[in-house]
Amino acid sequence: MKHYDITIIGAGPAGATLARQLQENYKVLLVDKRPLDKEPGRLIKNCGGLIAPDAQKALAVFGLSIPKEVLVSPQMFSVETLDFDNDMTRTYQRHYINVDRERYDRWLVSLCGSHIEKAFNTRFRGAVKKKGYYEVTLLSKANKSVVTTDIIIGADGANSKVKKELLPKQFHEPKRYISIQEWFPNTIHLNQYVAMFDEEISDFYSWIIPEENGIIFGSAIPEGKDATTYHNLQKEKLKKYGYHLTNPTKKEGCLLLRPMSSKDIYLGEGNIALIGEAAGFISPTSAEGISYAMLSGNILAQSILKSKENFLALYIENTKSLKKNIDKKMLKYPAMYHRTLRKWIFKLGIGSMHIEQNRQTNTYVKNKVTPFMVEYSL
Ligand SMILES: Cc1cc2nc3c(=O)[nH]c(=O)nc-3n(C[C@H](O)[C@H](O)[C@H](O)COP(=O)(O)OP(=O)(O)OC[C@H]3O[C@@H](n4cnc5c(N)ncnc54)[C@H](O)[C@@H]3O)c2cc1C
């Protein structure tokens, strides 16, 4: 049986960052169910692929710049916000980097040196605690294998099996949403990011992101509501704003977490730690999770490098600022999600930008209708 110091389950932005930052001091196994070393198969990460300013800053801290093969067009400079509750729209300046998420993850994995052993196309099935170590069961195609390890890291995302199987149930849990994304041909030639708030659909939000020749329409529906029905209803209601989304080419659904306070973050116990969305690290206002994943992965790596024996206590201490950041985001929450407050912010135009009537989009978004699409100039 092969033995590892650290076994990381999940090679998304959190797991890949942790693996990259652990230097050659440890014997590390990086496991992922996706075939990240081969052509992408059916299993790909369901994501909008927007690298927000916080994630851009994290990349800068690591001295990384995104290679052009990972980028997709268009690169966007604004977000149009549709407020269905108050029948208003506003545009805000934002700068996201638009990437192909699968290629982004593969790029991060490619930065992990050869000293990191990789087991891709391989699922984590469970682990049993022995005296001073764990026996981890992995499944690759039909082949079961068992390895032993001192430390297990759950970097396996929202639906973390490491958390479910190995860690006691927590009192505080992030809110759970079913997120559906549907891909359409970009017949409306959209070239900006669109976010929509609609209490009838969700207490979170829905979005449209242009990506290469297509557009992605996504929604986050609270668990317990019929996600497909409300996703379709939002799509139907979008027609009023000129967005007619027809002939979908692909549809994906997955779990999305939303911590409502830093108390919902759970970092692990004993020799098991959680990073990224598995720990509950994701923005409660925008669902931006890539920066939190990379930053928590890095903090854990630094903690392990300092002390393999005492790493969890260090990790808990050093993630305090990241947890504080979640609470700070919650201060913004009413301005975004309280319909009356949002109405006043829209009315006053706080933070929004003036859009020229003869902007490029006007020529191709033919179906957009008045009066809601009349931009409010400051
Ligand atoms: C629809 C949607 C759109 C989003 N859009 C954005 C966006 O535009 N920008 C942004 O910043 N954030 C976005 N997010 C959030 C972001 O995708 C996540 O927060 C982020 O990917 C978390 O990174 P992670 O490494 O913690 O987990 P993940 O990226 O989820 O990676 C987990 C990895 O674990 C692997 N895995 C899971 N279970 C097992 C198992 N049993 N065995 C082996 N491997 C396993 C998976 O294959 C995956 O590679 C979006 C989320 C959703 C749901």
The ligand as an SDF file (V2000), in Angstrom:
LIG
                    3D

 53 58  0  0  0  0  0  0  0  0999 V2000
  -23.1100   27.6890  -11.9100 C   0  0  0  0  0  0  0  0  0  0  0  0
  -21.9530   28.2900  -11.1520 C   0  0  0  0  0  0  0  0  0  0  0  0
  -21.2880   29.3760  -11.7050 C   0  0  0  0  0  0  0  0  0  0  0  0
  -20.2090   29.9440  -11.0310 C   0  0  0  0  0  0  0  0  0  0  0  0
  -19.5360   30.9920  -11.6090 N   0  0  0  0  0  0  0  0  0  0  0  0
  -18.4520   31.5120  -10.9880 C   0  0  0  0  0  0  0  0  0  0  0  0
  -17.6800   32.5170  -11.6360 C   0  0  0  0  0  0  0  0  0  0  0  0
  -17.9830   32.9600  -12.7550 O   0  0  0  0  0  0  0  0  0  0  0  0
  -16.6000   33.0240  -10.9720 N   0  0  0  0  0  0  0  0  0  0  0  0
  -16.2240   32.5690   -9.7270 C   0  0  0  0  0  0  0  0  0  0  0  0
  -15.2560   33.0650   -9.1480 O   0  0  0  0  0  0  0  0  0  0  0  0
  -16.9340   31.5850   -9.1150 N   0  0  0  0  0  0  0  0  0  0  0  0
  -18.0100   31.0270   -9.7220 C   0  0  0  0  0  0  0  0  0  0  0  0
  -18.7020   30.0030   -9.1230 N   0  0  0  0  0  0  0  0  0  0  0  0
  -18.1820   29.4510   -7.8510 C   0  0  0  0  0  0  0  0  0  0  0  0
  -16.9190   28.6100   -8.1360 C   0  0  0  0  0  0  0  0  0  0  0  0
  -17.1320   27.7840   -9.2650 O   0  0  0  0  0  0  0  0  0  0  0  0
  -16.5430   27.7380   -6.9540 C   0  0  0  0  0  0  0  0  0  0  0  0
  -16.7070   28.4200   -5.7490 O   0  0  0  0  0  0  0  0  0  0  0  0
  -15.0920   27.2880   -7.0920 C   0  0  0  0  0  0  0  0  0  0  0  0
  -14.9480   26.4920   -8.2310 O   0  0  0  0  0  0  0  0  0  0  0  0
  -14.6630   26.5000   -5.8640 C   0  0  0  0  0  0  0  0  0  0  0  0
  -13.4100   25.9530   -6.1000 O   0  0  0  0  0  0  0  0  0  0  0  0
  -12.9640   24.6270   -5.3260 P   0  0  0  0  0  0  0  0  0  0  0  0
  -11.6200   24.2840   -5.8190 O   0  0  0  0  0  0  0  0  0  0  0  0
  -13.2090   24.8180   -3.8900 O   0  0  0  0  0  0  0  0  0  0  0  0
  -14.0240   23.5250   -5.7900 O   0  0  0  0  0  0  0  0  0  0  0  0
  -14.3770   23.0140   -7.2480 P   0  0  0  0  0  0  0  0  0  0  0  0
  -13.9590   23.9730   -8.2730 O   0  0  0  0  0  0  0  0  0  0  0  0
  -15.8010   22.6110   -7.2020 O   0  0  0  0  0  0  0  0  0  0  0  0
  -13.4590   21.7460   -7.4160 O   0  0  0  0  0  0  0  0  0  0  0  0
  -13.7370   20.5570   -6.7450 C   0  0  0  0  0  0  0  0  0  0  0  0
  -12.9890   19.4420   -7.4580 C   0  0  0  0  0  0  0  0  0  0  0  0
  -13.1950   18.2340   -6.7380 O   0  0  0  0  0  0  0  0  0  0  0  0
  -13.4520   17.1860   -7.6360 C   0  0  0  0  0  0  0  0  0  0  0  0
  -14.2410   16.1870   -6.8990 N   0  0  0  0  0  0  0  0  0  0  0  0
  -15.4610   16.3470   -6.3300 C   0  0  0  0  0  0  0  0  0  0  0  0
  -15.8510   15.2100   -5.7140 N   0  0  0  0  0  0  0  0  0  0  0  0
  -14.8410   14.3170   -5.8960 C   0  0  0  0  0  0  0  0  0  0  0  0
  -14.6460   12.9630   -5.4990 C   0  0  0  0  0  0  0  0  0  0  0  0
  -15.5630   12.2890   -4.7730 N   0  0  0  0  0  0  0  0  0  0  0  0
  -13.5030   12.3320   -5.8790 N   0  0  0  0  0  0  0  0  0  0  0  0
  -12.5740   12.9980   -6.6120 C   0  0  0  0  0  0  0  0  0  0  0  0
  -12.7020   14.2750   -7.0130 N   0  0  0  0  0  0  0  0  0  0  0  0
  -13.8120   14.9270   -6.6550 C   0  0  0  0  0  0  0  0  0  0  0  0
  -14.2160   17.8530   -8.7720 C   0  0  0  0  0  0  0  0  0  0  0  0
  -14.0910   17.1270   -9.9740 O   0  0  0  0  0  0  0  0  0  0  0  0
  -13.5160   19.2140   -8.8530 C   0  0  0  0  0  0  0  0  0  0  0  0
  -12.4410   19.2010   -9.7400 O   0  0  0  0  0  0  0  0  0  0  0  0
  -19.7920   29.4220   -9.7630 C   0  0  0  0  0  0  0  0  0  0  0  0
  -20.4650   28.3280   -9.2200 C   0  0  0  0  0  0  0  0  0  0  0  0
  -21.5180   27.7630   -9.9110 C   0  0  0  0  0  0  0  0  0  0  0  0
  -22.2250   26.5710   -9.3220 C   0  0  0  0  0  0  0  0  0  0  0  0
  1  2  1  0
  2  3  1  0
  2 52  2  0
  3  4  2  0
  4  5  1  0
  4 50  1  0
  5  6  2  0
  6  7  1  0
  6 13  1  0
  7  8  2  0
  7  9  1  0
  9 10  1  0
 10 11  2  0
 10 12  1  0
 12 13  2  0
 13 14  1  0
 14 15  1  0
 14 50  1  0
 15 16  1  0
 16 17  1  0
 16 18  1  0
 18 19  1  0
 18 20  1  0
 20 21  1  0
 20 22  1  0
 22 23  1  0
 23 24  1  0
 24 25  2  0
 24 26  1  0
 24 27  1  0
 27 28  1  0
 28 29  2  0
 28 30  1  0
 28 31  1  0
 31 32  1  0
 32 33  1  0
 33 34  1  0
 33 48  1  0
 34 35  1  0
 35 36  1  0
 35 46  1  0
 36 37  1  0
 36 45  1  0
 37 38  2  0
 38 39  1  0
 39 40  1  0
 39 45  2  0
 40 41  1  0
 40 42  2  0
 42 43  1  0
 43 44  2  0
 44 45  1  0
 46 47  1  0
 46 48  1  0
 48 49  1  0
 50 51  2  0
 51 52  1  0
 52 53  1  0
M  END
$$$$
